[in-house]
Amino acid sequence: MKKITIIAAISVCCMAFVSFSNQAKIAVEVPYPEGYREWTHVKSMLISSKDPKQDHSRGYHHIYANEKAMEGYKTGKFPNGSVIVADFIEMSEMEVGIAEGKRKFIDVMIKNTDRYKDTGGWGYEEFDGDSKEKRLVTQIKAGITCYNCHALKAEKDYVYSTYRE
Ligand code: HEC
């Protein structure tokens, strides 16, 4: 009887630990933006420069916003829960035009003023290719790379793009 109580106590303790560590993980990690291809298309851009400095971003990118982020594009203030995705696709030069190639990576911004208060209320992440797991930046690194550049747009709530009607 005593043994069972101890085992029960240990498993409750372990369960609490597991759920605590999951929460801690979620608190820093930006979730993969499931279904973003069905969100509102904000705008696109083709970076065709041959400059090696543009190697990472060369190609097409299409920007998508969820419903909350669309409120932000309209009002200039993005509510918590806003998610914006920049979908980077390789360019492939054909005789008559420039086609899309493979997905390079996606850049994600998610608004949560408590969770990401050190980076202007936005969490930043980059997912490699079509992967939902392979993260190319961590929150700490994102604070230096992504955030530093987006901070130049602090007066626009850290968002560069504007919605093309
Ligand atoms: C050197 C500056 C710079 C850096 C570094 C940078 N961005 Fe951006 N980002 C931009 C610009 C400029 C745009 C607007 C592109 C457009 O209008 O098509 C943009 C657009 C975006 C968008 C669409 C929302 C918006 O602000 O328009 C997301 C999402 C995004 N970036 C995420 C990231 C992530 C994640 C990182 C880090 C991995 C990152 N960015 C690093 C300059 C930067």
Backbone and ligand atoms as CSV (ligand in chain L), in Angstrom:
chain,resi,resn,atom,element,x,y,z
A,1,MET,N,N,0.838,-1.213,0.000
A,1,MET,CA,C,0.000,0.000,0.000
A,1,MET,C,C,0.863,1.249,0.000
A,2,LYS,N,N,1.881,1.190,0.927
A,2,LYS,CA,C,2.795,2.334,1.037
A,2,LYS,C,C,3.557,2.551,-0.277
A,3,LYS,N,N,3.971,1.389,-0.868
A,3,LYS,CA,C,4.732,1.425,-2.115
A,3,LYS,C,C,3.913,2.116,-3.225
A,4,ILE,N,N,2.635,1.747,-3.264
A,4,ILE,CA,C,1.752,2.323,-4.299
A,4,ILE,C,C,1.653,3.837,-4.130
A,5,THR,N,N,1.533,4.252,-2.839
A,5,THR,CA,C,1.437,5.698,-2.572
A,5,THR,C,C,2.689,6.424,-3.058
A,6,ILE,N,N,3.836,5.789,-2.774
A,6,ILE,CA,C,5.102,6.424,-3.197
A,6,ILE,C,C,5.174,6.527,-4.726
A,7,ILE,N,N,4.808,5.395,-5.386
A,7,ILE,CA,C,4.842,5.397,-6.863
A,7,ILE,C,C,3.899,6.474,-7.399
A,8,ALA,N,N,2.705,6.554,-6.788
A,8,ALA,CA,C,1.733,7.560,-7.229
A,8,ALA,C,C,2.302,8.958,-7.038
A,9,ALA,N,N,2.958,9.177,-5.894
A,9,ALA,CA,C,3.527,10.496,-5.613
A,9,ALA,C,C,4.610,10.845,-6.621
A,10,ILE,N,N,5.444,9.830,-6.944
A,10,ILE,CA,C,6.522,10.082,-7.917
A,10,ILE,C,C,5.927,10.430,-9.283
A,11,SER,N,N,4.890,9.644,-9.700
A,11,SER,CA,C,4.364,9.922,-11.040
A,11,SER,C,C,3.678,11.278,-11.116
A,12,VAL,N,N,3.010,11.702,-10.045
A,12,VAL,CA,C,2.394,13.043,-10.039
A,12,VAL,C,C,3.483,14.099,-10.164
A,13,CYS,N,N,4.557,13.852,-9.402
A,13,CYS,CA,C,5.676,14.784,-9.418
A,13,CYS,C,C,6.278,14.872,-10.823
A,14,CYS,N,N,6.463,13.683,-11.454
A,14,CYS,CA,C,7.039,13.676,-12.804
A,14,CYS,C,C,6.129,14.369,-13.798
A,15,MET,N,N,4.825,14.127,-13.673
A,15,MET,CA,C,3.875,14.749,-14.587
A,15,MET,C,C,3.949,16.265,-14.467
A,16,ALA,N,N,4.044,16.718,-13.201
A,16,ALA,CA,C,4.134,18.167,-12.967
A,16,ALA,C,C,5.399,18.722,-13.605
A,17,PHE,N,N,6.488,17.953,-13.480
A,17,PHE,CA,C,7.765,18.403,-14.044
A,17,PHE,C,C,7.677,18.491,-15.565
A,18,VAL,N,N,7.093,17.420,-16.159
A,18,VAL,CA,C,6.984,17.401,-17.622
A,18,VAL,C,C,6.157,18.585,-18.094
A,19,SER,N,N,5.013,18.837,-17.442
A,19,SER,CA,C,4.185,19.937,-17.932
A,19,SER,C,C,4.859,21.283,-17.679
A,20,PHE,N,N,5.630,21.365,-16.595
A,20,PHE,CA,C,6.346,22.614,-16.333
A,20,PHE,C,C,7.406,22.859,-17.413
A,21,SER,N,N,8.173,21.760,-17.741
A,21,SER,CA,C,9.235,21.976,-18.733
A,21,SER,C,C,8.643,22.258,-20.113
A,22,ASN,N,N,7.475,21.673,-20.422
A,22,ASN,CA,C,6.818,21.998,-21.695
A,22,ASN,C,C,6.447,23.461,-21.753
A,23,GLN,N,N,5.910,23.967,-20.633
A,23,GLN,CA,C,5.512,25.370,-20.598
A,23,GLN,C,C,6.713,26.277,-20.785
A,24,ALA,N,N,7.828,25.888,-20.119
A,24,ALA,CA,C,9.036,26.708,-20.214
A,24,ALA,C,C,9.504,26.754,-21.666
A,25,LYS,N,N,9.372,25.588,-22.347
A,25,LYS,CA,C,9.791,25.504,-23.744
A,25,LYS,C,C,8.907,26.409,-24.613
A,26,ILE,N,N,7.583,26.314,-24.405
A,26,ILE,CA,C,6.646,27.106,-25.191
A,26,ILE,C,C,6.882,28.604,-24.968
A,27,ALA,N,N,7.278,28.943,-23.734
A,27,ALA,CA,C,7.463,30.357,-23.407
A,27,ALA,C,C,8.529,31.025,-24.260
A,28,VAL,N,N,9.527,30.266,-24.718
A,28,VAL,CA,C,10.536,30.898,-25.567
A,28,VAL,C,C,10.373,30.542,-27.037
A,29,GLU,N,N,9.842,29.355,-27.323
A,29,GLU,CA,C,9.776,28.933,-28.710
A,29,GLU,C,C,8.575,29.512,-29.445
A,30,VAL,N,N,8.838,29.953,-30.645
A,30,VAL,CA,C,7.769,30.436,-31.518
A,30,VAL,C,C,7.164,29.210,-32.198
A,31,PRO,N,N,5.832,28.997,-32.069
A,31,PRO,CA,C,5.261,27.795,-32.694
A,31,PRO,C,C,5.272,27.892,-34.229
A,32,TYR,N,N,5.328,26.729,-34.896
A,32,TYR,CA,C,5.229,26.705,-36.359
A,32,TYR,C,C,3.839,27.214,-36.753
A,33,PRO,N,N,3.756,28.121,-37.705
A,33,PRO,CA,C,2.457,28.716,-38.063
A,33,PRO,C,C,1.612,27.831,-38.973
A,34,GLU,N,N,0.966,26.816,-38.373
A,34,GLU,CA,C,0.150,25.866,-39.146
A,34,GLU,C,C,-0.880,26.610,-40.005
A,35,GLY,N,N,-0.993,26.212,-41.260
A,35,GLY,CA,C,-2.065,26.721,-42.130
A,35,GLY,C,C,-1.851,28.119,-42.684
A,36,TYR,N,N,-0.640,28.677,-42.542
A,36,TYR,CA,C,-0.447,30.091,-42.949
A,36,TYR,C,C,-0.704,30.336,-44.441
A,37,ARG,N,N,-0.597,29.277,-45.267
A,37,ARG,CA,C,-0.828,29.478,-46.711
A,37,ARG,C,C,-2.276,29.838,-47.003
A,38,GLU,N,N,-3.149,29.641,-45.986
A,38,GLU,CA,C,-4.557,29.992,-46.211
A,38,GLU,C,C,-4.883,31.338,-45.590
A,39,TRP,N,N,-3.891,32.019,-45.043
A,39,TRP,CA,C,-4.139,33.334,-44.451
A,39,TRP,C,C,-4.137,34.405,-45.545
A,40,THR,N,N,-4.299,35.673,-45.110
A,40,THR,CA,C,-4.334,36.773,-46.086
A,40,THR,C,C,-2.943,37.039,-46.644
A,41,HIS,N,N,-2.859,37.105,-47.964
A,41,HIS,CA,C,-1.600,37.464,-48.624
A,41,HIS,C,C,-1.454,38.987,-48.557
A,42,VAL,N,N,-0.391,39.442,-47.907
A,42,VAL,CA,C,-0.181,40.882,-47.696
A,42,VAL,C,C,0.500,41.504,-48.912
A,43,LYS,N,N,1.582,40.910,-49.346
A,43,LYS,CA,C,2.349,41.415,-50.494
A,43,LYS,C,C,3.449,40.407,-50.826
A,44,SER,N,N,4.130,40.636,-51.951
A,44,SER,CA,C,5.265,39.793,-52.345
A,44,SER,C,C,6.422,40.672,-52.792
A,45,MET,N,N,7.610,40.078,-52.847
A,45,MET,CA,C,8.769,40.783,-53.373
A,45,MET,C,C,9.706,39.762,-54.007
A,46,LEU,N,N,10.389,40.189,-55.100
A,46,LEU,CA,C,11.414,39.336,-55.707
A,46,LEU,C,C,12.757,40.022,-55.499
A,47,ILE,N,N,13.641,39.355,-54.774
A,47,ILE,CA,C,15.005,39.874,-54.595
A,47,ILE,C,C,15.871,39.144,-55.611
A,48,SER,N,N,16.255,39.868,-56.680
A,48,SER,CA,C,16.956,39.207,-57.785
A,48,SER,C,C,18.431,39.592,-57.825
A,49,SER,N,N,18.881,40.457,-56.907
A,49,SER,CA,C,20.270,40.923,-56.882
A,49,SER,C,C,21.252,39.752,-56.856
A,50,LYS,N,N,22.343,39.900,-57.620
A,50,LYS,CA,C,23.367,38.838,-57.658
A,50,LYS,C,C,24.409,39.044,-56.543
A,51,ASP,N,N,24.275,40.129,-55.781
A,51,ASP,CA,C,25.189,40.441,-54.680
A,51,ASP,C,C,25.213,39.277,-53.677
A,52,PRO,N,N,26.406,38.722,-53.401
A,52,PRO,CA,C,26.481,37.587,-52.454
A,52,PRO,C,C,25.868,37.904,-51.086
A,53,LYS,N,N,25.830,39.183,-50.734
A,53,LYS,CA,C,25.214,39.557,-49.441
A,53,LYS,C,C,23.718,39.216,-49.434
A,54,GLN,N,N,23.142,39.069,-50.625
A,54,GLN,CA,C,21.707,38.754,-50.723
A,54,GLN,C,C,21.447,37.252,-50.866
A,55,ASP,N,N,22.522,36.430,-50.767
A,55,ASP,CA,C,22.360,34.985,-50.983
A,55,ASP,C,C,21.224,34.383,-50.150
A,56,HIS,N,N,21.165,34.780,-48.882
A,56,HIS,CA,C,20.172,34.185,-47.987
A,56,HIS,C,C,18.743,34.533,-48.421
A,57,SER,N,N,18.526,35.793,-48.783
A,57,SER,CA,C,17.143,36.198,-49.079
A,57,SER,C,C,16.817,36.255,-50.571
A,58,ARG,N,N,17.795,35.931,-51.449
A,58,ARG,CA,C,17.515,35.981,-52.888
A,58,ARG,C,C,16.343,35.074,-53.241
A,59,GLY,N,N,15.482,35.586,-54.120
A,59,GLY,CA,C,14.323,34.803,-54.550
A,59,GLY,C,C,13.040,35.546,-54.204
A,60,TYR,N,N,11.922,34.832,-54.273
A,60,TYR,CA,C,10.633,35.444,-53.943
A,60,TYR,C,C,10.403,35.371,-52.451
A,61,HIS,N,N,9.686,36.350,-51.886
A,61,HIS,CA,C,9.056,36.111,-50.592
A,61,HIS,C,C,7.641,36.643,-50.620
A,62,HIS,N,N,6.763,35.879,-50.031
A,62,HIS,CA,C,5.349,36.231,-49.965
A,62,HIS,C,C,5.022,36.394,-48.488
A,63,ILE,N,N,4.339,37.479,-48.146
A,63,ILE,CA,C,4.022,37.726,-46.728
A,63,ILE,C,C,2.551,37.404,-46.469
A,64,TYR,N,N,2.298,36.644,-45.402
A,64,TYR,CA,C,0.935,36.243,-45.012
A,64,TYR,C,C,0.657,36.686,-43.585
A,65,ALA,N,N,-0.596,37.083,-43.321
A,65,ALA,CA,C,-0.976,37.537,-41.981
A,65,ALA,C,C,-2.235,36.816,-41.529
A,66,ASN,N,N,-2.266,36.428,-40.236
A,66,ASN,CA,C,-3.514,35.850,-39.714
A,66,ASN,C,C,-4.502,36.985,-39.423
A,67,GLU,N,N,-5.716,36.625,-38.957
A,67,GLU,CA,C,-6.767,37.651,-38.797
A,67,GLU,C,C,-6.367,38.772,-37.861
A,68,LYS,N,N,-5.719,38.396,-36.737
A,68,LYS,CA,C,-5.314,39.418,-35.761
A,68,LYS,C,C,-4.271,40.346,-36.372
A,69,ALA,N,N,-3.341,39.782,-37.105
A,69,ALA,CA,C,-2.310,40.620,-37.730
A,69,ALA,C,C,-2.937,41.541,-38.776
A,70,MET,N,N,-4.011,41.099,-39.429
A,70,MET,CA,C,-4.684,41.959,-40.409
A,70,MET,C,C,-5.273,43.194,-39.720
A,71,GLU,N,N,-5.729,43.008,-38.447
A,71,GLU,CA,C,-6.198,44.183,-37.680
A,71,GLU,C,C,-5.046,45.163,-37.532
A,72,GLY,N,N,-3.847,44.625,-37.241
A,72,GLY,CA,C,-2.643,45.448,-37.083
A,72,GLY,C,C,-2.291,46.206,-38.351
A,73,TYR,N,N,-2.378,45.518,-39.501
A,73,TYR,CA,C,-2.063,46.201,-40.764
A,73,TYR,C,C,-3.031,47.366,-40.990
A,74,LYS,N,N,-4.277,47.220,-40.476
A,74,LYS,CA,C,-5.269,48.282,-40.676
A,74,LYS,C,C,-5.114,49.409,-39.669
A,75,THR,N,N,-4.819,49.058,-38.386
A,75,THR,CA,C,-4.820,50.073,-37.333
A,75,THR,C,C,-3.415,50.569,-36.980
A,76,GLY,N,N,-2.376,49.811,-37.345
A,76,GLY,CA,C,-1.005,50.193,-36.989
A,76,GLY,C,C,-0.572,49.642,-35.636
A,77,LYS,N,N,-1.515,48.969,-34.915
A,77,LYS,CA,C,-1.189,48.387,-33.602
A,77,LYS,C,C,-1.572,46.912,-33.662
A,78,PHE,N,N,-0.576,46.033,-33.570
A,78,PHE,CA,C,-0.818,44.599,-33.722
A,78,PHE,C,C,-1.183,43.971,-32.382
A,79,PRO,N,N,-2.408,43.374,-32.255
A,79,PRO,CA,C,-2.814,42.769,-30.984
A,79,PRO,C,C,-2.055,41.466,-30.698
A,80,ASN,N,N,-2.010,41.054,-29.422
A,80,ASN,CA,C,-1.412,39.759,-29.063
A,80,ASN,C,C,-2.101,38.665,-29.866
A,81,GLY,N,N,-1.316,37.699,-30.324
A,81,GLY,CA,C,-1.882,36.618,-31.147
A,81,GLY,C,C,-1.668,36.886,-32.636
A,82,SER,N,N,-1.207,38.084,-32.977
A,82,SER,CA,C,-0.903,38.370,-34.388
A,82,SER,C,C,0.266,37.499,-34.826
A,83,VAL,N,N,0.146,36.901,-36.004
A,83,VAL,CA,C,1.262,36.131,-36.571
A,83,VAL,C,C,1.451,36.570,-38.025
A,84,ILE,N,N,2.698,36.838,-38.387
A,84,ILE,CA,C,3.031,37.208,-39.769
A,84,ILE,C,C,4.127,36.255,-40.250
A,85,VAL,N,N,3.966,35.777,-41.481
A,85,VAL,CA,C,4.934,34.831,-42.056
A,85,VAL,C,C,5.475,35.405,-43.357
A,86,ALA,N,N,6.796,35.366,-43.513
A,86,ALA,CA,C,7.412,35.693,-44.805
A,86,ALA,C,C,7.953,34.378,-45.362
A,87,ASP,N,N,7.388,33.957,-46.499
A,87,ASP,CA,C,7.646,32.645,-47.103
A,87,ASP,C,C,8.671,32.835,-48.222
A,88,PHE,N,N,9.897,32.373,-48.005
A,88,PHE,CA,C,10.988,32.586,-48.976
A,88,PHE,C,C,11.132,31.398,-49.925
A,89,ILE,N,N,11.040,31.686,-51.229
A,89,ILE,CA,C,11.029,30.648,-52.266
A,89,ILE,C,C,12.174,30.939,-53.260
A,90,GLU,N,N,12.864,29.896,-53.670
A,90,GLU,CA,C,13.946,30.095,-54.656
A,90,GLU,C,C,13.380,30.617,-55.969
A,91,MET,N,N,14.211,31.383,-56.724
A,91,MET,CA,C,13.794,31.818,-58.052
A,91,MET,C,C,14.519,30.977,-59.092
A,92,SER,N,N,13.839,30.726,-60.186
A,92,SER,CA,C,14.423,29.896,-61.225
A,92,SER,C,C,14.194,30.599,-62.569
A,93,GLU,N,N,15.308,31.105,-63.167
A,93,GLU,CA,C,15.186,31.916,-64.389
A,93,GLU,C,C,14.892,31.039,-65.604
A,94,MET,N,N,13.799,31.357,-66.292
A,94,MET,CA,C,13.398,30.619,-67.494
A,94,MET,C,C,13.553,31.578,-68.674
A,95,GLU,N,N,13.301,31.097,-69.857
A,95,GLU,CA,C,13.447,31.948,-71.033
A,95,GLU,C,C,12.497,33.146,-71.008
A,96,VAL,N,N,11.280,32.909,-70.580
A,96,VAL,CA,C,10.278,33.988,-70.650
A,96,VAL,C,C,9.987,34.657,-69.313
A,97,GLY,N,N,10.529,34.133,-68.255
A,97,GLY,CA,C,10.188,34.744,-66.965
A,97,GLY,C,C,10.950,34.087,-65.834
A,98,ILE,N,N,10.535,34.413,-64.640
A,98,ILE,CA,C,11.215,33.862,-63.459
A,98,ILE,C,C,10.202,33.063,-62.656
A,99,ALA,N,N,10.432,31.751,-62.597
A,99,ALA,CA,C,9.489,30.865,-61.906
A,99,ALA,C,C,9.893,30.700,-60.443
A,100,GLU,N,N,8.954,30.152,-59.680
A,100,GLU,CA,C,9.263,29.818,-58.290
A,100,GLU,C,C,9.978,28.475,-58.244
A,101,GLY,N,N,10.926,28.331,-57.327
A,101,GLY,CA,C,11.583,27.045,-57.103
A,101,GLY,C,C,11.142,26.476,-55.768
A,102,LYS,N,N,12.097,25.880,-55.063
A,102,LYS,CA,C,11.788,25.245,-53.771
A,102,LYS,C,C,11.671,26.282,-52.661
A,103,ARG,N,N,11.024,25.889,-51.576
A,103,ARG,CA,C,10.963,26.767,-50.405
A,103,ARG,C,C,12.341,26.787,-49.736
A,104,LYS,N,N,12.846,28.014,-49.449
A,104,LYS,CA,C,14.145,28.132,-48.774
A,104,LYS,C,C,13.961,28.044,-47.254
A,105,PHE,N,N,13.072,28.894,-46.769
A,105,PHE,CA,C,12.777,28.943,-45.331
A,105,PHE,C,C,11.565,29.845,-45.129
A,106,ILE,N,N,11.010,29.822,-43.932
A,106,ILE,CA,C,9.973,30.812,-43.601
A,106,ILE,C,C,10.428,31.593,-42.368
A,107,ASP,N,N,10.152,32.888,-42.398
A,107,ASP,CA,C,10.405,33.757,-41.247
A,107,ASP,C,C,9.076,34.037,-40.563
A,108,VAL,N,N,9.058,33.933,-39.241
A,108,VAL,CA,C,7.807,34.091,-38.497
A,108,VAL,C,C,7.962,35.160,-37.424
A,109,MET,N,N,6.937,35.986,-37.288
A,109,MET,CA,C,6.846,36.924,-36.154
A,109,MET,C,C,5.525,36.664,-35.453
A,110,ILE,N,N,5.561,36.515,-34.125
A,110,ILE,CA,C,4.337,36.306,-33.350
A,110,ILE,C,C,4.302,37.316,-32.211
A,111,LYS,N,N,3.134,37.972,-32.039
A,111,LYS,CA,C,3.041,39.023,-31.031
A,111,LYS,C,C,2.545,38.450,-29.707
A,112,ASN,N,N,3.332,38.677,-28.652
A,112,ASN,CA,C,2.906,38.351,-27.290
A,112,ASN,C,C,3.717,39.258,-26.367
A,113,THR,N,N,3.061,40.290,-25.885
A,113,THR,CA,C,3.792,41.357,-25.168
A,113,THR,C,C,4.393,40.880,-23.841
A,114,ASP,N,N,3.837,39.777,-23.244
A,114,ASP,CA,C,4.433,39.258,-22.002
A,114,ASP,C,C,5.631,38.383,-22.319
A,115,ARG,N,N,5.395,37.428,-23.226
A,115,ARG,CA,C,6.400,36.422,-23.538
A,115,ARG,C,C,7.653,37.010,-24.191
A,116,TYR,N,N,7.460,37.969,-25.045
A,116,TYR,CA,C,8.599,38.479,-25.827
A,116,TYR,C,C,8.851,39.951,-25.524
A,117,LYS,N,N,8.755,40.299,-24.233
A,117,LYS,CA,C,8.849,41.723,-23.908
A,117,LYS,C,C,10.243,42.316,-24.180
A,118,ASP,N,N,11.276,41.449,-24.209
A,118,ASP,CA,C,12.636,41.957,-24.471
A,118,ASP,C,C,12.887,42.264,-25.946
A,119,THR,N,N,12.013,41.770,-26.812
A,119,THR,CA,C,12.210,42.022,-28.247
A,119,THR,C,C,10.967,42.728,-28.827
A,120,GLY,N,N,10.553,43.770,-28.135
A,120,GLY,CA,C,9.476,44.624,-28.637
A,120,GLY,C,C,8.106,43.968,-28.680
A,121,GLY,N,N,7.943,42.837,-27.938
A,121,GLY,CA,C,6.627,42.177,-27.896
A,121,GLY,C,C,6.449,41.140,-29.003
A,122,TRP,N,N,7.459,40.991,-29.861
A,122,TRP,CA,C,7.376,40.004,-30.947
A,122,TRP,C,C,8.402,38.893,-30.729
A,123,GLY,N,N,7.993,37.623,-30.994
A,123,GLY,CA,C,8.916,36.504,-31.045
A,123,GLY,C,C,9.293,36.286,-32.505
A,124,TYR,N,N,10.539,35.925,-32.743
A,124,TYR,CA,C,11.035,35.733,-34.117
A,124,TYR,C,C,11.559,34.314,-34.284
A,125,GLU,N,N,11.285,33.713,-35.442
A,125,GLU,CA,C,11.859,32.392,-35.739
A,125,GLU,C,C,11.977,32.201,-37.236
A,126,GLU,N,N,12.884,31.315,-37.614
A,126,GLU,CA,C,13.065,30.945,-39.019
A,126,GLU,C,C,13.053,29.423,-39.084
A,127,PHE,N,N,12.172,28.858,-39.939
A,127,PHE,CA,C,12.097,27.403,-40.109
A,127,PHE,C,C,12.697,27.047,-41.463
A,128,ASP,N,N,13.606,26.061,-41.470
A,128,ASP,CA,C,14.334,25.667,-42.672
A,128,ASP,C,C,13.434,24.948,-43.676
A,129,GLY,N,N,13.482,25.349,-44.932
A,129,GLY,CA,C,12.750,24.661,-46.011
A,129,GLY,C,C,11.295,24.408,-45.651
A,130,ASP,N,N,10.858,23.145,-45.836
A,130,ASP,CA,C,9.473,22.783,-45.507
A,130,ASP,C,C,9.355,22.245,-44.087
A,131,SER,N,N,10.458,22.285,-43.330
A,131,SER,CA,C,10.450,21.682,-42.000
A,131,SER,C,C,9.641,22.500,-40.987
A,132,LYS,N,N,8.905,21.768,-40.141
A,132,LYS,CA,C,8.149,22.420,-39.072
A,132,LYS,C,C,8.933,22.402,-37.777
A,133,GLU,N,N,10.072,21.690,-37.798
A,133,GLU,CA,C,10.870,21.539,-36.570
A,133,GLU,C,C,12.235,22.192,-36.623
A,134,LYS,N,N,12.833,22.246,-37.796
A,134,LYS,CA,C,14.224,22.705,-37.880
A,134,LYS,C,C,14.287,24.235,-37.790
A,135,ARG,N,N,14.647,24.693,-36.599
A,135,ARG,CA,C,14.668,26.127,-36.311
A,135,ARG,C,C,16.054,26.681,-36.590
A,136,LEU,N,N,16.106,27.792,-37.315
A,136,LEU,CA,C,17.411,28.361,-37.674
A,136,LEU,C,C,17.830,29.495,-36.742
A,137,VAL,N,N,16.896,30.023,-35.974
A,137,VAL,CA,C,17.284,31.005,-34.955
A,137,VAL,C,C,16.643,30.627,-33.629
A,138,THR,N,N,17.301,30.999,-32.566
A,138,THR,CA,C,16.702,30.815,-31.248
A,138,THR,C,C,16.265,32.209,-30.806
A,139,GLN,N,N,15.480,32.263,-29.770
A,139,GLN,CA,C,15.032,33.575,-29.296
A,139,GLN,C,C,16.215,34.481,-28.934
A,140,ILE,N,N,17.271,33.877,-28.382
A,140,ILE,CA,C,18.400,34.705,-27.944
A,140,ILE,C,C,19.091,35.338,-29.149
A,141,LYS,N,N,19.353,34.482,-30.152
A,141,LYS,CA,C,20.009,34.986,-31.357
A,141,LYS,C,C,19.090,35.952,-32.112
A,142,ALA,N,N,17.794,35.616,-32.099
A,142,ALA,CA,C,16.835,36.470,-32.805
A,142,ALA,C,C,16.834,37.878,-32.229
A,143,GLY,N,N,17.107,37.970,-30.939
A,143,GLY,CA,C,17.172,39.277,-30.299
A,143,GLY,C,C,18.226,40.156,-30.950
A,144,ILE,N,N,19.272,39.527,-31.454
A,144,ILE,CA,C,20.347,40.314,-32.075
A,144,ILE,C,C,20.084,40.496,-33.565
A,145,THR,N,N,19.756,39.419,-34.256
A,145,THR,CA,C,19.627,39.501,-35.711
A,145,THR,C,C,18.276,40.104,-36.135
A,146,CYS,N,N,17.214,39.334,-35.998
A,146,CYS,CA,C,15.906,39.774,-36.488
A,146,CYS,C,C,15.457,41.059,-35.794
A,147,TYR,N,N,15.494,41.042,-34.493
A,147,TYR,CA,C,14.947,42.175,-33.731
A,147,TYR,C,C,15.684,43.473,-34.019
A,148,ASN,N,N,17.014,43.420,-34.076
A,148,ASN,CA,C,17.770,44.655,-34.300
A,148,ASN,C,C,17.348,45.371,-35.569
A,149,CYS,N,N,17.084,44.627,-36.610
A,149,CYS,CA,C,16.684,45.263,-37.864
A,149,CYS,C,C,15.219,45.703,-37.794
A,150,HIS,N,N,14.352,44.857,-37.241
A,150,HIS,CA,C,12.931,45.234,-37.140
A,150,HIS,C,C,12.723,46.401,-36.170
A,151,ALA,N,N,13.674,46.577,-35.235
A,151,ALA,CA,C,13.573,47.684,-34.269
A,151,ALA,C,C,13.639,49.052,-34.967
A,152,LEU,N,N,14.188,49.067,-36.192
A,152,LEU,CA,C,14.224,50.335,-36.941
A,152,LEU,C,C,12.808,50.790,-37.309
A,153,LYS,N,N,11.855,49.859,-37.223
A,153,LYS,CA,C,10.455,50.173,-37.539
A,153,LYS,C,C,9.611,50.188,-36.262
A,154,ALA,N,N,10.228,50.520,-35.128
A,154,ALA,CA,C,9.507,50.503,-33.845
A,154,ALA,C,C,8.242,51.373,-33.897
A,155,GLU,N,N,8.291,52.456,-34.634
A,155,GLU,CA,C,7.107,53.351,-34.696
A,155,GLU,C,C,5.970,52.713,-35.489
A,156,LYS,N,N,6.277,51.652,-36.241
A,156,LYS,CA,C,5.230,50.922,-36.995
A,156,LYS,C,C,4.992,49.550,-36.353
A,157,ASP,N,N,5.217,49.476,-35.012
A,157,ASP,CA,C,5.066,48.233,-34.248
A,157,ASP,C,C,5.972,47.129,-34.803
A,158,TYR,N,N,7.169,47.488,-35.289
A,158,TYR,CA,C,8.227,46.567,-35.720
A,158,TYR,C,C,7.925,45.859,-37.043
A,159,VAL,N,N,6.886,46.313,-37.747
A,159,VAL,CA,C,6.499,45.662,-38.998
A,159,VAL,C,C,6.888,46.551,-40.185
A,160,TYR,N,N,7.601,45.999,-41.140
A,160,TYR,CA,C,8.055,46.739,-42.323
A,160,TYR,C,C,6.967,46.866,-43.382
A,161,SER,N,N,6.320,45.753,-43.690
A,161,SER,CA,C,5.447,45.727,-44.857
A,161,SER,C,C,4.142,46.460,-44.606
A,162,THR,N,N,3.512,46.861,-45.710
A,162,THR,CA,C,2.159,47.411,-45.624
A,162,THR,C,C,1.279,46.580,-46.544
A,163,TYR,N,N,0.021,46.511,-46.224
A,163,TYR,CA,C,-0.908,45.671,-46.975
A,163,TYR,C,C,-1.186,46.288,-48.342
A,164,ARG,N,N,-0.977,45.487,-49.377
A,164,ARG,CA,C,-1.314,45.954,-50.728
A,164,ARG,C,C,-2.790,45.680,-50.984
A,165,GLU,N,N,-3.565,46.758,-51.194
A,165,GLU,CA,C,-5.017,46.614,-51.428
A,165,GLU,C,C,-5.261,45.792,-52.677
L,1,HEC,C1,C,18.495,43.696,-42.249
L,1,HEC,C2,C,17.108,43.841,-41.835
L,1,HEC,C3,C,16.261,42.638,-41.493
L,1,HEC,C4,C,16.596,41.530,-40.756
L,1,HEC,C5,C,17.938,41.176,-40.124
L,1,HEC,C6,C,15.388,40.736,-40.668
L,1,HEC,N1,N,14.347,41.330,-41.331
L,1,HEC,FE1,FE,12.463,40.669,-41.416
L,1,HEC,N2,N,12.014,42.126,-42.775
L,1,HEC,C7,C,12.868,43.125,-43.177
L,1,HEC,C8,C,12.220,43.933,-44.218
L,1,HEC,C9,C,12.812,45.138,-44.924
L,1,HEC,C10,C,10.944,43.363,-44.421
L,1,HEC,C11,C,9.882,43.798,-45.414
L,1,HEC,C12,C,9.927,42.974,-46.695
L,1,HEC,C13,C,8.839,43.357,-47.674
L,1,HEC,O1,O,8.203,44.416,-47.522
L,1,HEC,O2,O,8.577,42.580,-48.602
L,1,HEC,C14,C,10.846,42.258,-43.459
L,1,HEC,C15,C,9.711,41.492,-43.288
L,1,HEC,C16,C,9.568,40.496,-42.347
L,1,HEC,C17,C,8.329,39.834,-42.030
L,1,HEC,C18,C,6.957,40.243,-42.541
L,1,HEC,C19,C,6.423,41.357,-41.576
L,1,HEC,C20,C,7.105,42.692,-41.790
L,1,HEC,O3,O,7.798,43.195,-40.887
L,1,HEC,O4,O,6.937,43.253,-42.900
L,1,HEC,C21,C,8.610,38.869,-41.103
L,1,HEC,C22,C,7.625,37.901,-40.486
L,1,HEC,C23,C,10.032,38.940,-40.844
L,1,HEC,N3,N,10.584,39.944,-41.605
L,1,HEC,C24,C,10.689,38.131,-39.935
L,1,HEC,C25,C,12.064,38.188,-39.728
L,1,HEC,C26,C,12.808,37.194,-38.964
L,1,HEC,C27,C,12.211,35.994,-38.256
L,1,HEC,C28,C,14.114,37.586,-39.011
L,1,HEC,C29,C,15.317,36.902,-38.411
L,1,HEC,C30,C,15.533,35.524,-38.809
L,1,HEC,C31,C,14.176,38.817,-39.788
L,1,HEC,N4,N,12.917,39.142,-40.203
L,1,HEC,C32,C,15.337,39.523,-40.014
L,1,HEC,C33,C,14.114,43.357,-42.682
L,1,HEC,C34,C,14.838,42.488,-41.871
